[in-house]
Amino acid sequence: MARYQCISCKAIQTTAGFEPDACRACGGPVFDLDRYEASRAEARIIGTQNDAFRTALGPAEWQGEILRGRVVVTRGICALGLDFVAAALIQVRDDTAFMDDHGADGARSFGMPDVPHENGVVRIYWKIDLYDTDGLMGPEVETDPAQTIRILTLCLPEEY
């Protein structure tokens, strides 16, 4: 049994063995509600893992396992000086204004904090990407720390 929800009227219908083309109630488009909820649950797990990694600014323990990876700072960030790099790392570590598809309930893999610099602020981007242990592509199971390497990158918007 699978559940589908209408995008238009929000009606939920349960089907066995087939995917409906449209909502029975209004004819609107439908999506696989079970698959959507599973992806949100996975995003929440990845989000808590990313939070642990980001707030540690590198490898961290999460539920008895080590979240592996590294932090990369681009040339543009480095060119603003060591004090700026230190301030940027602190802003990223403490950031809570996530820009993901699901916001605070999602993977929490991207942010755009403003970092104090000289007489103003500089907006930076931070992004956490997930790779397999060879660092070549995404891991088969993104929530499994044993097969996932995290890369936290800090960059200027023009470097993104």
LUMVO-617584 format. One record per residue (C-alpha): residue number from 1; residue in one letter; x, y, z. Coordinates in steps of 0.25 Angstrom, whole numbers, always signed. Example, Ala and Ser with C-alpha at 12.3 -4.5 7.8 and 13.67 -1.06 7.14 Angstrom:
2
<node num="1" residu="A" east="+49" north="-18" up="+31"/>
<node num="2" residu="S" east="+55" north="-4" up="+29"/>
END
This chain:
160
<node num="1" residu="M" east="+0" north="+0" up="+0"/>
<node num="2" residu="A" east="+5" north="+14" up="-4"/>
<node num="3" residu="R" east="+0" north="+27" up="+0"/>
<node num="4" residu="Y" east="-1" north="+39" up="-10"/>
<node num="5" residu="Q" east="-5" north="+53" up="-7"/>
<node num="6" residu="C" east="-11" north="+63" up="-16"/>
<node num="7" residu="I" east="-3" north="+76" up="-18"/>
<node num="8" residu="S" east="-16" north="+84" up="-20"/>
<node num="9" residu="C" east="-26" north="+80" up="-10"/>
<node num="10" residu="K" east="-17" north="+72" up="+0"/>
<node num="11" residu="A" east="-26" north="+60" up="-1"/>
<node num="12" residu="I" east="-18" north="+47" up="+2"/>
<node num="13" residu="Q" east="-22" north="+34" up="-5"/>
<node num="14" residu="T" east="-16" north="+20" up="-2"/>
<node num="15" residu="T" east="-14" north="+11" up="-14"/>
<node num="16" residu="A" east="-9" north="-4" up="-16"/>
<node num="17" residu="G" east="+1" north="-7" up="-27"/>
<node num="18" residu="F" east="-1" north="+6" up="-36"/>
<node num="19" residu="E" east="+3" north="+20" up="-36"/>
<node num="20" residu="P" east="-9" north="+29" up="-39"/>
<node num="21" residu="D" east="-8" north="+40" up="-50"/>
<node num="22" residu="A" east="-17" north="+50" up="-43"/>
<node num="23" residu="C" east="-25" north="+52" up="-30"/>
<node num="24" residu="R" east="-38" north="+45" up="-29"/>
<node num="25" residu="A" east="-44" north="+57" up="-22"/>
<node num="26" residu="C" east="-40" north="+68" up="-31"/>
<node num="27" residu="G" east="-32" north="+63" up="-42"/>
<node num="28" residu="G" east="-20" north="+71" up="-38"/>
<node num="29" residu="P" east="-5" north="+65" up="-38"/>
<node num="30" residu="V" east="-1" north="+56" up="-27"/>
<node num="31" residu="F" east="+12" north="+52" up="-21"/>
<node num="32" residu="D" east="+17" north="+39" up="-13"/>
<node num="33" residu="L" east="+15" north="+43" up="+1"/>
<node num="34" residu="D" east="+22" north="+32" up="+7"/>
<node num="35" residu="R" east="+35" north="+34" up="-1"/>
<node num="36" residu="Y" east="+34" north="+49" up="+3"/>
<node num="37" residu="E" east="+33" north="+46" up="+17"/>
<node num="38" residu="A" east="+45" north="+36" up="+17"/>
<node num="39" residu="S" east="+53" north="+47" up="+10"/>
<node num="40" residu="R" east="+50" north="+57" up="+20"/>
<node num="41" residu="A" east="+54" north="+47" up="+31"/>
<node num="42" residu="E" east="+67" north="+44" up="+24"/>
<node num="43" residu="A" east="+69" north="+59" up="+23"/>
<node num="44" residu="R" east="+67" north="+61" up="+38"/>
<node num="45" residu="I" east="+78" north="+51" up="+41"/>
<node num="46" residu="I" east="+87" north="+57" up="+31"/>
<node num="47" residu="G" east="+84" north="+70" up="+38"/>
<node num="48" residu="T" east="+88" north="+66" up="+52"/>
<node num="49" residu="Q" east="+101" north="+60" up="+46"/>
<node num="50" residu="N" east="+104" north="+72" up="+38"/>
<node num="51" residu="D" east="+102" north="+81" up="+51"/>
<node num="52" residu="A" east="+111" north="+72" up="+59"/>
<node num="53" residu="F" east="+122" north="+73" up="+48"/>
<node num="54" residu="R" east="+120" north="+88" up="+46"/>
<node num="55" residu="T" east="+120" north="+92" up="+61"/>
<node num="56" residu="A" east="+133" north="+84" up="+63"/>
<node num="57" residu="L" east="+139" north="+90" up="+50"/>
<node num="58" residu="G" east="+143" north="+76" up="+46"/>
<node num="59" residu="P" east="+142" north="+62" up="+50"/>
<node num="60" residu="A" east="+133" north="+59" up="+61"/>
<node num="61" residu="E" east="+126" north="+48" up="+69"/>
<node num="62" residu="W" east="+111" north="+46" up="+66"/>
<node num="63" residu="Q" east="+104" north="+34" up="+73"/>
<node num="64" residu="G" east="+117" north="+27" up="+76"/>
<node num="65" residu="E" east="+122" north="+28" up="+62"/>
<node num="66" residu="I" east="+132" north="+38" up="+56"/>
<node num="67" residu="L" east="+127" north="+47" up="+45"/>
<node num="68" residu="R" east="+140" north="+49" up="+36"/>
<node num="69" residu="G" east="+143" north="+60" up="+27"/>
<node num="70" residu="R" east="+151" north="+73" up="+26"/>
<node num="71" residu="V" east="+149" north="+88" up="+25"/>
<node num="72" residu="V" east="+153" north="+96" up="+13"/>
<node num="73" residu="V" east="+155" north="+111" up="+12"/>
<node num="74" residu="T" east="+156" north="+117" up="-2"/>
<node num="75" residu="R" east="+166" north="+127" up="-6"/>
<node num="76" residu="G" east="+156" north="+138" up="-6"/>
<node num="77" residu="I" east="+154" north="+136" up="+9"/>
<node num="78" residu="C" east="+169" north="+134" up="+12"/>
<node num="79" residu="A" east="+172" north="+147" up="+4"/>
<node num="80" residu="L" east="+164" north="+155" up="+15"/>
<node num="81" residu="G" east="+174" north="+151" up="+26"/>
<node num="82" residu="L" east="+176" north="+142" up="+37"/>
<node num="83" residu="D" east="+167" north="+150" up="+46"/>
<node num="84" residu="F" east="+155" north="+149" up="+36"/>
<node num="85" residu="V" east="+157" north="+134" up="+34"/>
<node num="86" residu="A" east="+156" north="+132" up="+49"/>
<node num="87" residu="A" east="+144" north="+141" up="+50"/>
<node num="88" residu="A" east="+138" north="+133" up="+38"/>
<node num="89" residu="L" east="+140" north="+120" up="+44"/>
<node num="90" residu="I" east="+133" north="+125" up="+57"/>
<node num="91" residu="Q" east="+121" north="+130" up="+49"/>
<node num="92" residu="V" east="+120" north="+117" up="+42"/>
<node num="93" residu="R" east="+121" north="+109" up="+55"/>
<node num="94" residu="D" east="+110" north="+117" up="+61"/>
<node num="95" residu="D" east="+101" north="+119" up="+49"/>
<node num="96" residu="T" east="+87" north="+115" up="+50"/>
<node num="97" residu="A" east="+81" north="+122" up="+38"/>
<node num="98" residu="F" east="+80" north="+110" up="+29"/>
<node num="99" residu="M" east="+77" north="+112" up="+14"/>
<node num="100" residu="D" east="+73" north="+97" up="+11"/>
<node num="101" residu="D" east="+61" north="+92" up="+4"/>
<node num="102" residu="H" east="+55" north="+88" up="+17"/>
<node num="103" residu="G" east="+61" north="+99" up="+26"/>
<node num="104" residu="A" east="+64" north="+95" up="+40"/>
<node num="105" residu="D" east="+57" north="+82" up="+38"/>
<node num="106" residu="G" east="+66" north="+78" up="+26"/>
<node num="107" residu="A" east="+80" north="+74" up="+23"/>
<node num="108" residu="R" east="+85" north="+88" up="+28"/>
<node num="109" residu="S" east="+97" north="+88" up="+18"/>
<node num="110" residu="F" east="+97" north="+102" up="+14"/>
<node num="111" residu="G" east="+97" north="+116" up="+20"/>
<node num="112" residu="M" east="+101" north="+130" up="+17"/>
<node num="113" residu="P" east="+105" north="+138" up="+29"/>
<node num="114" residu="D" east="+111" north="+152" up="+30"/>
<node num="115" residu="V" east="+125" north="+153" up="+36"/>
<node num="116" residu="P" east="+130" north="+166" up="+42"/>
<node num="117" residu="H" east="+142" north="+171" up="+34"/>
<node num="118" residu="E" east="+148" north="+185" up="+36"/>
<node num="119" residu="N" east="+137" north="+195" up="+36"/>
<node num="120" residu="G" east="+126" north="+186" up="+31"/>
<node num="121" residu="V" east="+122" north="+172" up="+28"/>
<node num="122" residu="V" east="+125" north="+162" up="+17"/>
<node num="123" residu="R" east="+115" north="+151" up="+13"/>
<node num="124" residu="I" east="+121" north="+137" up="+12"/>
<node num="125" residu="Y" east="+115" north="+124" up="+8"/>
<node num="126" residu="W" east="+117" north="+111" up="+15"/>
<node num="127" residu="K" east="+114" north="+98" up="+9"/>
<node num="128" residu="I" east="+115" north="+83" up="+14"/>
<node num="129" residu="D" east="+116" north="+73" up="+3"/>
<node num="130" residu="L" east="+115" north="+58" up="+5"/>
<node num="131" residu="Y" east="+125" north="+48" up="-2"/>
<node num="132" residu="D" east="+128" north="+34" up="-2"/>
<node num="133" residu="T" east="+141" north="+29" up="+5"/>
<node num="134" residu="D" east="+149" north="+31" up="-8"/>
<node num="135" residu="G" east="+144" north="+45" up="-9"/>
<node num="136" residu="L" east="+139" north="+43" up="-24"/>
<node num="137" residu="M" east="+124" north="+43" up="-23"/>
<node num="138" residu="G" east="+112" north="+43" up="-13"/>
<node num="139" residu="P" east="+112" north="+31" up="-3"/>
<node num="140" residu="E" east="+102" north="+20" up="-5"/>
<node num="141" residu="V" east="+95" north="+23" up="+8"/>
<node num="142" residu="E" east="+97" north="+37" up="+12"/>
<node num="143" residu="T" east="+93" north="+35" up="+27"/>
<node num="144" residu="D" east="+104" north="+24" up="+29"/>
<node num="145" residu="P" east="+117" north="+31" up="+35"/>
<node num="146" residu="A" east="+125" north="+19" up="+31"/>
<node num="147" residu="Q" east="+123" north="+22" up="+16"/>
<node num="148" residu="T" east="+122" north="+37" up="+17"/>
<node num="149" residu="I" east="+132" north="+48" up="+16"/>
<node num="150" residu="R" east="+128" north="+62" up="+19"/>
<node num="151" residu="I" east="+135" north="+74" up="+12"/>
<node num="152" residu="L" east="+131" north="+88" up="+19"/>
<node num="153" residu="T" east="+135" north="+99" up="+9"/>
<node num="154" residu="L" east="+135" north="+114" up="+13"/>
<node num="155" residu="C" east="+135" north="+123" up="+1"/>
<node num="156" residu="L" east="+132" north="+137" up="-4"/>
<node num="157" residu="P" east="+119" north="+138" up="-12"/>
<node num="158" residu="E" east="+127" north="+141" up="-25"/>
<node num="159" residu="E" east="+134" north="+128" up="-23"/>
<node num="160" residu="Y" east="+122" north="+119" up="-22"/>
END
